[in-house]
Amino acid sequence: MGASMAGVFATAQNLALMGVADTDAGAASNAMNQVGGAVGLAVLTNVFVAVGGGAGTGGYVGVFLVAAVGLALAAVIAAVLIRVDPADAPAKRVAVSAH
């Protein structure tokens, strides 16, 4: 369920931000981060309760295991699916000091 939710939310964020002006992109992206954090917390809370949270450390072990597996899976998916064409990459900017 978590993997499919990650795919849905990433796609939803892209669709939601597609028509946003550059000047408003930061605020819109922050809203999506808030939603993602809330959903992630809800999923991990459900795992905690399902594993037996409150009775010892079993709930915490389950939550950290699920979070670690989700993070590893997200890293693999990102490494495989995200491709940047060098022609589309922004040019490197050199910082100039005003001393």
Secondary structure by P-SEA (a helix, b strand, c coil): caaaaaaaaaaaaaaaaccccccaaaaaaaaaaaaaaaaaaaaaaaaaaaacccccaaaaaaaaaaaaaaaaaaaaaaaccccccccccccbbbbbbcc
